[in-house]
Amino acid sequence: MTPSRRPSLGDAARGRILYGGDYNPEQWPEPVWHEDMELMREAGVNLATVGVFSWARLEPRPGARDFGWLDRVLDLLHASGVGACLATPTASPPPWMGARHPETLPRDETGAVVWYGSRNHFCASSPVYRDHALRITADLADRYGDHPALRLWHVNNEYGTACWCDTTARHFRRWLRTRYGSLEALNEAWGTAFWSQRYDSWGEIIPPRRAQYMANPTQELDFRRFTSDALLECFTAERDVLVERTPHIPVTTNFMPFFVGQDGWAWAEREDVVSVDLYPDPADPEGPDGGAWGALVQDLTRSQARGPWLLMEQAAGPVNWRGVNHPRPEGLTRLWSLQAVARGADGICFFQWRQSRQGSEKFHSGMVGHAGARGRTFRQVRELGADLGRLAGVTGAPVTARAAVLHDWNAWWATLSAGRPSSRLTYEQPLRAWHRALWESHLTCDFAHPEAELDGYALVAAPHLYLLTDAALDNLAAYVRGGGTLVCGFFTGVADEDDRVREGGVDARLRTVLGIGTVHEWWPLDEGEAQPLTPLSGADATGTLWREDIETAGAETVAAYRGGELDGRPAVTRHAFGDGTAWYLSTLPDPAALRALLSRAAGEADVRPPLPGLPAGVEAVRRGAWLFLLNHRREPTAVPLPAPATDLLTGRRYEREAPLGRYGAAVLRGEPPAPGGGG
């Protein structure tokens, strides 16, 4: 029976930051295992993720079990003071399953089989796959549920496989019956009167396979919803087996960063611990894939977790899937790891512990690289372990944010179909631009679902939510009416949950909140094209990506289009609604202008950075009683302090300013450390 309180990351961490990575000892002879234990102790590792891709070793043929090697590994870990995050190996079925049961293999949109020989080669709807997955999961739980090394269960790995086979088609129909109840309701929701697509029986419905021309967008939207739910059924089934046998052990699965295939809000509700894999590109630490991207993923993961979370994977050096794979410059691994702690992580892990000598990822870095214990990478791993040991007191502390960015996977999925006004407009582009502008303004923000409770936020940003439900629209109106500040981006509130365009092009409730009337036309911009705007904050500004021909209905015009067909038409508006304020950006301003606009809206809402006068490139995040200062630039700098503070990482006390070296960091408290150390 499931206990009333499920265990959490805190139960696994036991008052310290978890530190380690994926451990794959089956790739190495046993004498290496003993060396691994010595190096783990040296590095301060206290968690090893074991068994993620071990199904063929654990079950070499159907029904056989080979647990002896895993017994020895877990015993070694426990004797070395290292906890085990024990994985169910169900992300990578053994070759015998695909050979004996080809119906377990996924098929792509054309009907072609996606063969075994890699990983994630399973159809989530296959009863045969599910049965074998639950059997191995149950046997693992029965054997190791009371092992003293066990700290955490890790189900599968990076869920995301989609399938279009006949088994999936039958499962999809059952899902649709539950959603709609009748064919009449489905035909209405899908708009099948268009192109003679009306369905007369459930058996006629198939997944959106390759078609002659564009597919039905609502069918595609529902198939994405279904795929997320089908994978979630697999996770939940394994989780339930584990919870029944080990109610004292928390369960997680690792999200890919901002991955489109899973409704992360729904999935997070089913996990005891929310974890994520994060691989920013070290080639451009200050660019779009650097610190700003890390902050976005970390803010989203913390918001899904509603508290501390686990960084399940990152790279200790280069990866192997980019065109050119760059090592991390000195100091960057430490900086990005401490950034995750600053934004709520209570665990910092890597893929993987020891760099593989064979297989597809032999050039993906490990904590112990091919250079071995004397290599630069392991030295940095050892130093990071010492730093994290000094921050044990941070675990469990909250990250408080007074601003939120709205995000919904359904809105994202609805933008993926063809036939939109501009193929250049993606869901991610405005979202990343807006979050980066807030990050560069030193404003910490949560993420929130559009239907979530928003009263705790003084500022809510909605960069681009093409699809909004009636409940979400009513929620936003109530938020602004009650005194909140909403900043809304273009092409938002256009469609309902069935991807049906709202009357007037944008929902009337949202237009009332924003103080805009008719939306005459959308005027997207071509590649390389920019639209001049009237000055913003005293500086010239341009709009990019998108424009709209709108009329105001009570809103003031903050900036207008300058030149061209829309000359003089409103580009940015501001409207008092109830006790609150609603801004509307009908274009994507250039980065400086967007930063100025969001900073102005935040300032009017009394949302301030944690420190005034922060240098460019320095991130400041408050977590509980601690203030993290993170320098994302190669050049050293210094941060003025309003009062003396002590750095937990070094034990040094700073009176007027905190010096930060290249990619440097400080974790400050306003009082001296307790006698005996910096923790």
N, C-alpha and C positions, 0 to 999 in steps of 0.2 A: 504493500500500500504506500502511495506517495505521502511523505510527511507534509504537515501544514506549512513548514518552512523548508524550502529547498536550500541546499548548501550553495555558497557563493564563491567568488574568486578569493575573498578574504579567508575562507576556510582552507583553500588550497595554498594561499600565500603564507598564512600563519605569521602575519606581522612583518613580512619582509618582501622586498620586490623580487618577483620570480625572474630568474635569469637562466637562459640556456638555449636550446634549439632542438631541431629534429635530429634524432640519433638513429642511425641505420647500421647497427653492428653486423647484421647478416651479410653486409658487403665486405666484411673484413675477417681475417683469421682471429681466433680467440686471443692469442697473445697481445694483439693490438687493443683488445677491450681493456686490459689491465693498464696499459699506457693511457687510454682514454680516461679512466677513472682518476689517475694522477693529475692529468692536465685539467680535468674538470674541477678538481679541488683547487688547483693552482689559480684557475680563472674565476673562482667564486660561483661556479655554476651550481644551481640548486634545483633545476627542472630539466628533464630530457623527454622529448616527445618520441615515443617508441611505437613501431609497428604500423606506420601509416601505409606503407606499400609492401606489406609482408604476407599478403594472403597466400600466395603460391608457396611460401616457405611454411606457413602455419598449416595449410591444407594442400599438400602436394598432389593429392588426387581426391575425388569426391568422397567425403566422409572421413578421410584420414586426418589425424591431428599430430603435429610435431611441435610440442610446446617446450621440449627440453632446453633448447637454446634460449628461449625467452625467459624460462625460469632462471637460468644462470645470469642473464642480463639484468633482470629486476633485482636479483639478490646482490649483484655487484653494485648497482646504483644505490640500493638501500645502505649497504655497508660503507659507501662513500659519501653518504649524506645528501644524495641527489634524489629528489622526488621524480616520479614517473607520471607523465601525461600519456596514458595508454590509449592508443588509437584503435578503432575498428578499421580493418583494412579494406573496407568495401568500396573505396574509390577506384581500385584497380583489380578486377576479377582475374583469376588465373587463366592461362590459355585454355586449360581443359574445359572451362565453362563455355567459352565461345565456340570451341570445337565440338563439344557434345550438345550444346544448346544454342545454336545460332540465333534463336529467337530472342536471346538476351542482349544481342548486339544492337546498337542504335542504327537507324537509317536516317539519311539526310533528306532534304526537301525534294530531291529527285528520285528517292527510293533506293539509292545506292547504300550498301552496307558500310558502316564504319567499323573496320576490322580491329581485332585485338593486335597487340604488338606495341602499344603505347600505354596510355592510362585513361581513366574515365570513360571506358568503352562499355557502358551499360545503358540499357533502356530502363528508365525509372518506373515504367508501367509494367515491366515484365514480372509476373508472379514467380517465375523460376529464379530470377535474380534476387527478388525480395526474400524468398524463402531461404536461399543459401546465405544471404547477408544476415538474416536474423539468427540462423543457426550458429555461424561463427561468432557473432556478437554475444549470444547467450553463453557459448562455451568459454569465451574470454572472461566474461563477467563471473561465471561460476568458478573459474580457476583462480582468478586474480583479485576478486572483489575484496578479500581480506588481506591482501599483500601489504605489508607496511610501507612499501615504496609508493603505492598508488595515491596520487593527489587529485587527478583530474582525468575525465574521459574525453577523448577527441573523436568525434564521429565523422567517418568519411574524410574528404579533403576537397576544399574548393569546389563545392557543388556548382554545377552549371551546364551539364550535358543536356541537350535537347534531342528529341527523337520524333520522327514522323511516320513510324511504322504502323501496321494494322492493329497491333496490340495497343499502341498509344491512341489510335483513332477510336477504339472502343472505350478506352478510359476517358478520352476527351468527351465523348457523347454522354457518358454517365455524369461527368462534371457539368456539362451544359444542362442536362436535365435538372440537376440540383439547383443550378443558378437561375434558370428561367422557368422551369415547371412545365412549359408547353411550347410546342413548335410555333404557335402564333406569337408568343412573347419573344421567342428567339428571332423570328423573321422581322418583327418590329424593331428589335434592338439592333440587328445587323443591317437594317435598311435593304433587305433583299429584293425590294421592288426595283432597285437599280440593276441594270444589266441582266434581268431575268434570272436572278439567283435564288428565288423562293424555294425553300425546302418543303417537301411533302411528307417525308418520313425521316426519323432520326438516323436511319441507316444510310441515308444519302450524305450525311455530314462527314467530312474528313478534315484532318489538319490542313492548314494552308500550304499545300505542297506547291511545287513549281507549276506555274500556270502560264497561259499564253501571253497575258499582259498583267497589269497590276491586280493584286489580290484585294479582297474585301478588307478594308482597314479594321473594321470592328471584329471580324473573324481573327485577324492577326493579333489584335489587342487581347482578345479572350484567350487565344492560344498561348500568349506570353503569360497571362495570369494563370492559366492551367499548368503550364510547365513549371512555374514557381511552386505551385501547390503540389504538383506530383512529386517533385524533389523533396518538398517539405514533408510529405507523407513518408518518404523513405527515411528522412532524418528522424521524424517523430517516432516511427516504429522502432528504430534502433535505440533511440533515447529511452523509450518506455521499457524496453528490455533491461537496459542498464539501471534505470531508476528502481525498477521492481527488485532487482538483486542487490543493488548498492545504493540505497537511499541517502547515504552519508557522503557520496562522492559527486561533485558538480560535473555537469556535462556541457561541452561546447562543440561547435564546428567553426571552421575558419572561413570568414567571408573574403572574397577578393575585393580590392579597394574600389568602392563605387562601382560595383559590378552590376550590369543591367539585367542579368537573368533572374535575380531573386528579389522579391519584395522584402527588403531588409527589415522594415518595421514589423511585418508579420513574423518573420523568422526569429528576430530577437526576442519576441515574447515567449518563444518556446525553448530558449537557452537559459541555463543557469549562469553561464559566463559568455559574454560576447567577445569574440576575437576576430582579428583581421590580419591579412598579409599586406605588406606595404613595401613597394620597390620604386622609390623615386629615382630619377636618372641623375647620377653623380656628374655627368658631363657638364651640366649647367645648374649648379646648386642654387644660383640666384634667379634662375629662369622659371618658366611655368611649371616645370616638373620638379622643382626643388622644395624649399621650405614651405611655400604656400600650399603646394599640393599635399604635403605631409600634414599640414595643419587642417586642411579640409577633411581628409580621410579620418584624422584623429577626432575632430569635432563631431563628425557624423557617427563614428563608432561609439564615442562617449554618450552621445544622445540616444543611440539605440540601446545602450547598456543602462542608461539612467544612473550612471555611476562608474566606478572603476572598470577597466577592460584590459584585455590581454593583446599585446602585439605578438601574434603567433609566429610570423615570419618577416624577416627583412634580410638583406644581403650584407655580409661582412666585407664584401669586395665586389668585383664585377659579376654581373649575371651573364647569361649566354643566349638571350633571345633577341637582343637589339642588334641592329645592323653592325654597329661598332660598340663593343662592351667595355666601358671605362672602369678602372678601379676607383675607389673612393679616395679623394685627397685626404691627407693627414688631418685628423680631427673631425671629419664629417660623420663618421659612424657614431662617435660620442655625441655630437651635437644633435643629430636626428633622433637618437635614442632618448636623450634628455628632453627633447621636444615632446616625445610621446608621453613621458612621465609627467611633464608639465601639464599636458592636456588630458590627464586622467588615467594613463596606463599604470597598472600595478604589476605588469609583467613585460619583460623585454626579451624576445627570443629571435632566433635566426633559422633560416634554412641554409645550411645544415651544420651539424657539429663538425664532421670531418669531410673535406672535399672528396668527392667520388673519383675513383681512378678509371671507372668504366661507365658506360651508359650515356644517355642523352644529355645529362647535366654534369659531365665531368669537368667542364670549364665554368660551371656555376660555383661561386666561391663558397667556402666553408669557414667556420670559426677557426679550425685548424686547416690551413691551406696546404697545397702541394709542397710548399717550403717547410712545412712542419712547425714544431714548437718555436723554432728560432726565427720564423718569418715575421714580417711587419704586422701582418693581420692578427696573428695570435697575441702579439704584444699589445695591440690596441684592444683586443677582446679581454685580456687580463686587466688592463687599466680600467676599462669600462666596468668590469665586475667589481673592482674596488670602489669606484664612484657610486655604483648602485647600492653597495653595502652601506655607504654613508647616508643614504636617503631612506632607510627603512622607516623612519618616522612619518614619511609622506604617505605611506600606503593608507588607502581608505579615505583620504582627504578629498573633499569635493572641489570641482572647478565651477565657479559661479559665473554665469553669463547673463547679462541683461538685454542681449540682442539674440534674435533667432533668424535663421534662414529656412524658408519653407522648401520641402523636398518631398516628392511623391513618385514612387516607381510607376504607378499607373499613368501619371502625366508624362513621364519619360517614355514609356512604351507607346503611348498614343502618338508621339512625334516621329516614330521610326518608320511608319508606312510611307510609301511613295505618294506623289501627287500633292505635295505641299507648296505654298507660295514660293519657298526658297529651299533648295537642298543644302544651302550653305548654313542655314540655321539648325544647329543641333541643340538638344536639351542641355548638354554639358557646358557649352561655350559661355552663355551668360551666367550660369550658375558659378562656374569657376572664376569668371571675371569679377562678379560681385563679391564672392567670398574673399578673393585676393585683395580687393579694394578695402574691405573691412580689416583684413589681416595687416595690410600695410598701414592702416590707420590705427593699429595697435588695439583693436577692439575684439575681444573674445566673444564668440557667438556659439550658440547651440544650433542644432538642426531640429526641425519639428515638422510633423505631418500637418497638412492644412486643416485637418479636422481636430487637431489636438488642442488642449487647453493652452491659451496664449497669454492669459492675464498676468503671468509673472514676468513678461518681457515688456520693456519700455519701447523697443524697436523691433519690428518684424519686417524682414525683406523677402519678397517673392520675385526672384529674378525672371522666371519664365515657367508658368504653370498653364500650359495650353488647355489641359483638361482639369476642370474643377467640379466636384460634386455639389449638389444643392446644399448639403450639410457644410461643406467647406466654405462656400460662398456666404452662407448665413453666419458662420463662425467668424470670418474676416470682418463682416459688417458689424457684428457685435463687438469685436475687439476694438475697432476704431471708434465706434459709438461710445464705448466705455472709457476712452481716453488714451488708447494706444496710438502709436505712430506706425503706419504701414507705408512701405516703399515698394511699389509694384512695377514690375517690368512689362515689356511689350508682349503682345500675342498671348495674353493670359486671360483665363476665363472664357475662352472661345468655344470650347466644346464641353458637353456633358459626359457622364461616365460611359456612354455608348459611342463616343466620338461623333456625336450629332452636334452640328454647329448651332450655337445658341441664337435665338432670335435677335437680330440687330448686329450679329457678328461678335459681340462681347456681351456677356450676361448683364441684364439691366440692373441687377442689384449691385454688381461691381461698378458699373458706370456711375450709379448714384453715389456710391462711397467716394469714388475718384473725382466726382464733379465734372465728368465729361459726357457729352451727348452723343452725336452720331460718329461712328467710326466709318468713314466713307470708303477708304481703301487701304490695303496694306501695300507698301512700296519698298520691297526689299532692295538691298544694295548689292551690286556685283562685286566680285573679287577685286580688291584693290581700290574700290570706290569709297569715298568718304563724303559726308554731308556736313558743310559748315553750319555751326550753331551760333547764336548770339552769345556773347561772353558769359562764362560761368565763373563766379568768384573772382571777377576781374581779369580772367584769362581767356584767350581764344580757346574754343572747343570744337570738336567735330563729333558727329555721330557715325557709327559704323554698323555694318551687317543688316540693319533694319530701319525702316521709317513707317510712320502711319499718318494718314490724313484724318485728323480728328477735330471735332469742335468741342470747346469747353461749355460746361453748363453749371457755372458757379466756381470753377477752379481758377486760380490765378496762373498765368503763364510765367514760369521761371526762366525758361529758355525757349527760343523759337528757331525754326529752320531758317537758314539764310541762303537765298539763291535757289535756282532750280524751280521745279514745278510746285514745291511745297513752301516757297518763300513766304515767311511771315506766319506760317501755321505753327501751332503749339508743338513743341518737342518734349518739354518737361513741364509738368504742372504740379500744383500744390493746392490742397483743398481741405478746409475745415469741415469735419463731419462729426456731429454729436460733440463729444468732449475731446475728440482726437483729431489727427491729421493724416491725410492720405496723399502720397506723392505718386505720380505716374511718369515713367520714362518710356516714351514711345520709340526710343532708339537705344543703341548701346553706345554710350559716350566713350571717348578715348579714355585710357586708364587714369590719367591725371584728373580729368573732368569727373569721371565716375567716383573716384576717391573723394573729390571735393564735395560732390553732391551727397554721398552717403555720410561723410563726416558732418556735413551741415545738418542733415536730418537727425543723426545721432546726437549731436550737440543740443539741438532743440528738444530732444527727448531726454536730455540729461544722462546720456550714456557716454562715459569718459574712459580714456586709457588708464591703466593702473598706475602709470607714472607720467608726469608731464615732461616734455622736452626730450623724448627718446630719439636717439640718432637713427637715421635711415638704416634699414637692414637689421635692426635689433628688435627682437621679439620679446615682449614682456607678458607673462601669464601668471596670474595669481591662482595658486591651488592651496586651499585652506590657509594656513598661516604662513605659507612660503611664497616667495616671489621668484619666479624663474626668469633669468635674463639670458637670452640666446643670441649670439652674434652670427648672422648668416652670411657674413662677408669675410673675405680673406684678410682685409685690413683690420688691425687692432683698433679698438675704440674704448671709450669710457662713458659710463652712464651716470649722470648726476643723481644723487640720492637726497631725498628730503630729510633723512635722519640716519644716524649710524646703523649699520646692519652687519651681520656675520654670515659669511659664505660657508654653507655646510660642506661643500666639496673640498675646501682647502683649510677651513678653520680660521681664515683671516677675517679681521674686522675692518670694515671700510667706514670712514668718517663722512666723507663728502661725495665720493664717487666710487663706482665699481669698475675696475679695469677688465676688459674682455679682450683676449687674444684672438687671433684668426680662428674662426669657427669656435670661439670660446663660449663658456657658459658659467653662470653663477647661480646658486640657489640661496636666497637671502632670507634671514629672519631678523626681526628688529631687536632681538636680545641676544646676549652672548650664549654660546652653546653650554650645555650642562658639563660639569667637570668630568674629564676623562675622555673627551673626544668630540667629533663633529657630528654625531648622529642626533 
